[in-house]
Every structure is written in structure tokens, then in C-alpha cells.
Amino acid sequence: MVEAEATKKDDAVRVTEFFFRNVISRMSVGVALWAYRTAEKITTKRTPYYLTYGLNSILPIEFEVPTYRILCEERLFDEDSQDHRHQQLIKLEEDREQSKEDVAAIQQKENHDKRIRKIDVKDKDLVLLYDNRHIKFPGKLHLRWMGPY
């Protein structure tokens, strides 16, 4: 087993190649799992697999060593499993709608941020300083800016 490898340059590409060649391939984790990445995305706060199929992906190791989630799903009987699946589908629709709203909000923020002009502040320019005390206790009529400084 290779634990270290001498390279001229240690950058992310080399580390990823080494990790895939020496760790992932030996642990028999499929290439599809590595390619699709079952991690939650920042914009949707859910995995793409969940948003597509409505279920969380089952990792290959969970077939050999059952997790609590797998054991709970196996114990459900016919009527219970139908009710459970119906609740999952309802929750899936809610999650998809929430994900759409999250993505739309992020796109709206990005469009707004594109239109903001960047202003270079130089030494001895008068600026307003944001008052951080109002972060914890915001009020409608409070002055949020102190200045000029």
C-alpha cells in the first residue's frame, strides 16, 4: 500500500489523482459515486440524488454494515411502508419547492450584486461606519450608521 509519493509539485490535481488512484480504487468505491458526489449542495441544501429520486443514496458500505436508517426502512410492513413512502413523497415535493425558492433567491441576490458599483476608498476619505451593536438587537428606528470618520 502506498502512503506517500514524491512529486515535483503538490497541488490539488496531484493530490486528487493520488487519492483516487491509491485510496478510492482500493476501497472499491465506484467511480459513479466519486463522479456524482453525494454531498449536499450549498444552494439547495440537499443532495442532487435526493432531489432527483426522492430518496437518500445508499452507500455500498451500508449493504454490508446496515445503518440505523436502513434497519428502520426494512422493519416497515406493507401499510406502514405505504404511509411512510407517501409521507416521503409529500416531504420531497416540499423540499423541491424550497430548493427552487432558495436557488431563485440566490440568483436574485447575484443579479442585484452585479448592478452594485464598486467604490474605491482611499486614505482620508469620509465614510460611514456600520454600528455592529444593532446586529443582535435590530430596531426599526435605530440609527445603523455612525459617522463620518
Secondary structure, 3 states (H helix, E strand, C coil): CCCCCCCCCCCHHHHHHHHHHHHHCCCCCCHHHHHHCCCCCCCCCCCHHHHHHCCCCCCCHHHHCCCHHHHHHHHCCHHHHHHHHHHHHHHHHHHHHHHHHHHHHHHHHHHHHHHCCCCCCCCCCCCCEECHHHCCCCCCCCCCEECCC
